Amino acid sequence: MKKTLLILLSFIACGVFAQVGIGTTSPTAQLDINGTFRVRSSALTNNITAAKDSILVVDNIGNVSRVSSKTVLESNLKTCVKGSFASSGDVTLTLLAGTSKIGFDFVEFDLNNEFNTVTSDFTAKQNGIYQVSVQIKATSAIAIATNFGVAILKNGTVINRTSFANVGVALVNVTPPIRTVSTLVSLNTGDTISFNVLSTLLSLNLLGTREDCNFTINQIR
């Protein structure tokens, strides 16, 4: 009888101590820690599939915290975007006050999903230095002395542009209908980049072909 009672008490004890709480009197797991914890040393793992939704990270003094796997990935994946027009047909822009936003609506690649093809805006997901370039080409030679150009805008403000009047020889326009501009820019998370066409014309037609009108944004640091 005593032996049976001892075995029964042992099972009860196992059930009582199956869950241990630190910082809580009501543990809901075998080890339930309500608060921070510290690991002074830990082993590295090559099991990449172990990181699905989130990762536990340890700082230089052993404090443990959690970060999403997506955040870790994007923090090491630099911006790389190339875009153009979705259609290869001519693109007509109506200019107000001598300028109009270029409605790029197609991306060939966008590693961090930062370009919105609906608004034609790039929104940076991380701080850094970015190389931004754009090229446009008019559908035909523009009249002599007509200004025509392209600009890069940060948060709606022009930061770089190329714009000049066409030159004529014997009443013939000899200026190529292509304008390009490139610049380095420092962006913080949430900053936007967009592109405008500049001209003294009321409307302007651009070629929709991707080899003629396109842009690239690359994070270099």
C-alpha positions as CSV (number, residue, x, y, z in Angstrom):
1,M,0.0,0.0,0.0
2,K,2.8,2.4,0.9
3,K,4.6,1.5,-2.3
4,T,1.4,2.3,-4.4
5,L,0.9,5.6,-2.6
6,L,4.6,6.6,-3.2
7,I,4.2,6.0,-7.0
8,L,0.9,8.0,-7.0
9,L,2.6,10.9,-5.3
10,S,5.4,10.8,-7.8
11,F,3.0,11.2,-10.7
12,I,1.3,14.1,-8.9
13,A,4.7,15.8,-8.4
14,C,5.6,15.4,-12.1
15,G,2.3,17.0,-13.0
16,V,2.8,19.9,-10.5
17,F,6.3,20.7,-11.7
18,A,5.8,20.0,-15.4
19,Q,5.5,23.8,-16.0
20,V,8.0,26.3,-14.5
21,G,7.3,30.0,-14.5
22,I,9.9,32.8,-14.1
23,G,8.3,36.1,-13.4
24,T,4.8,34.5,-13.5
25,T,2.9,32.3,-11.1
26,S,0.7,30.9,-13.9
27,P,3.0,29.3,-16.5
28,T,1.4,28.1,-19.7
29,A,4.4,26.2,-21.0
30,Q,7.1,23.9,-19.6
31,L,9.3,27.0,-19.2
32,D,7.3,30.3,-19.2
33,I,9.5,33.5,-18.8
34,N,7.7,36.7,-18.3
35,G,10.4,39.2,-19.0
36,T,13.8,39.4,-20.6
37,F,16.6,36.8,-20.5
38,R,20.2,36.6,-21.2
39,V,22.4,34.0,-22.8
40,R,26.1,34.6,-22.2
41,S,27.2,32.1,-24.9
42,S,25.3,30.3,-27.7
43,A,26.1,28.0,-30.6
44,L,25.7,28.9,-34.3
45,T,23.4,26.9,-36.4
46,N,23.4,26.2,-40.2
47,N,19.8,25.2,-40.1
48,I,18.5,28.1,-42.2
49,T,14.9,26.7,-42.4
50,A,14.7,27.1,-38.7
51,A,14.0,30.8,-39.2
52,K,10.5,31.1,-40.5
53,D,8.4,33.9,-39.0
54,S,11.0,35.4,-36.6
55,I,14.5,35.0,-35.2
56,L,15.9,35.2,-31.7
57,V,19.0,37.5,-31.8
58,V,21.6,38.0,-29.1
59,D,23.5,41.3,-28.7
60,N,27.2,41.6,-27.6
61,I,26.4,41.2,-23.9
62,G,24.0,38.3,-24.2
63,N,20.6,40.0,-24.2
64,V,18.0,38.1,-26.3
65,S,15.3,39.6,-28.4
66,R,13.1,38.7,-31.3
67,V,13.1,40.2,-34.9
68,S,11.1,39.2,-37.9
69,S,12.8,37.1,-40.6
70,K,11.6,39.6,-43.2
71,T,13.2,42.5,-41.4
72,V,16.5,40.6,-41.3
73,L,16.3,39.7,-45.0
74,E,15.4,43.2,-46.1
75,S,18.1,44.8,-44.0
76,N,20.7,42.9,-46.0
77,L,19.0,43.1,-49.4
78,K,19.8,46.4,-51.0
79,T,17.4,48.2,-53.3
80,C,17.6,47.4,-57.0
81,V,14.8,48.6,-59.3
82,K,14.4,49.0,-63.0
83,G,11.2,50.3,-64.5
84,S,9.5,51.6,-67.6
85,F,6.1,51.8,-69.3
86,A,3.8,48.8,-69.3
87,S,2.7,49.5,-72.9
88,S,5.1,50.0,-75.8
89,G,2.7,52.6,-77.4
90,D,3.2,56.3,-77.3
91,V,2.6,58.0,-73.9
92,T,1.0,61.4,-73.9
93,L,1.7,63.8,-71.1
94,T,-0.2,67.0,-70.4
95,L,2.0,69.6,-68.9
96,L,0.8,72.1,-66.3
97,A,3.2,75.0,-65.4
98,G,5.8,73.4,-67.7
99,T,6.0,70.0,-66.0
100,S,4.2,66.7,-65.7
101,K,4.9,63.5,-63.7
102,I,6.1,60.6,-65.7
103,G,3.7,57.7,-65.1
104,F,6.1,54.8,-65.1
105,D,3.8,51.8,-64.5
106,F,6.0,48.7,-65.0
107,V,9.0,47.2,-63.2
108,E,11.3,44.6,-64.7
109,F,12.6,43.9,-61.2
110,D,12.2,45.3,-57.8
111,L,14.0,43.3,-55.1
112,N,12.4,45.0,-52.1
113,N,9.0,45.9,-53.6
114,E,9.5,49.6,-53.2
115,F,8.1,51.0,-56.4
116,N,4.4,51.7,-56.7
117,T,3.2,51.2,-60.3
118,V,-0.1,52.9,-59.6
119,T,1.4,56.2,-58.2
120,S,4.7,55.9,-60.1
121,D,6.5,56.6,-56.8
122,F,9.5,54.8,-55.2
123,T,9.4,54.7,-51.4
124,A,12.6,53.8,-49.6
125,K,12.4,51.1,-47.0
126,Q,15.7,51.8,-45.4
127,N,18.2,54.6,-44.9
128,G,21.0,54.7,-47.4
129,I,22.8,56.3,-50.4
130,Y,21.0,55.6,-53.7
131,Q,22.0,56.0,-57.4
132,V,19.0,57.2,-59.4
133,S,18.9,57.4,-63.2
134,V,16.2,58.2,-65.8
135,Q,16.0,58.4,-69.6
136,I,13.2,59.6,-71.8
137,K,12.8,60.0,-75.5
138,A,10.2,62.1,-77.4
139,T,8.3,60.5,-80.2
140,S,9.6,63.0,-82.8
141,A,11.9,65.9,-83.2
142,I,10.7,68.8,-81.1
143,A,10.5,72.3,-82.6
144,I,13.6,74.5,-82.6
145,A,14.1,76.6,-79.4
146,T,11.6,74.4,-77.5
147,N,12.8,73.5,-74.0
148,F,12.6,69.8,-73.2
149,G,14.0,68.0,-70.2
150,V,13.6,65.5,-67.4
151,A,13.9,65.8,-63.6
152,I,14.4,63.6,-60.5
153,L,12.3,64.6,-57.5
154,K,12.8,63.6,-53.8
155,N,9.6,64.0,-51.7
156,G,8.2,66.1,-54.5
157,T,11.1,68.5,-54.8
158,V,13.5,68.6,-57.8
159,I,17.0,67.5,-56.8
160,N,18.5,67.1,-60.3
161,R,17.5,67.8,-63.9
162,T,18.6,68.1,-67.5
163,S,16.7,70.6,-69.6
164,F,17.7,72.6,-72.6
165,A,16.3,74.1,-75.8
166,N,16.6,72.3,-79.1
167,V,19.1,73.7,-81.6
168,G,18.4,74.1,-85.3
169,V,20.6,74.3,-88.4
170,A,19.0,75.8,-91.5
171,L,15.6,75.7,-89.8
172,V,16.0,72.0,-89.1
173,N,16.1,70.7,-85.5
174,V,19.4,68.8,-85.0
175,T,19.0,68.1,-81.2
176,P,18.5,64.4,-80.3
177,P,15.0,63.9,-78.7
178,I,16.6,62.0,-75.7
179,R,17.1,63.4,-72.2
180,T,18.9,61.6,-69.4
181,V,19.8,62.5,-65.8
182,S,21.5,60.7,-63.0
183,T,22.4,61.5,-59.4
184,L,23.3,60.2,-56.0
185,V,20.9,60.9,-53.2
186,S,20.6,60.2,-49.5
187,L,17.3,58.7,-48.5
188,N,15.7,57.9,-45.2
189,T,13.0,55.3,-44.7
190,G,9.8,56.7,-46.2
191,D,11.4,59.2,-48.6
192,T,10.0,59.1,-52.1
193,I,11.6,59.4,-55.6
194,S,9.6,60.3,-58.7
195,F,10.3,61.6,-62.2
196,N,9.0,64.7,-64.1
197,V,9.2,65.8,-67.7
198,L,9.9,69.5,-68.3
199,S,8.9,71.5,-71.4
200,T,7.4,74.7,-72.6
201,L,4.9,72.6,-74.6
202,L,1.4,72.1,-73.5
203,S,1.6,68.3,-74.2
204,L,4.3,65.9,-75.1
205,N,4.5,62.4,-76.4
206,L,7.1,59.9,-75.2
207,L,8.0,56.6,-76.7
208,G,6.6,53.7,-74.6
209,T,9.4,51.3,-75.6
210,R,11.4,50.2,-72.6
211,E,14.8,50.6,-74.3
212,D,14.0,54.3,-74.9
213,C,12.2,55.4,-71.7
214,N,13.2,53.8,-68.4
215,F,14.6,54.4,-64.9
216,T,16.9,52.6,-62.4
217,I,17.3,53.0,-58.6
218,N,20.2,51.2,-56.9
219,Q,21.2,51.4,-53.3
220,I,24.9,51.6,-53.0
221,R,25.3,51.9,-49.3
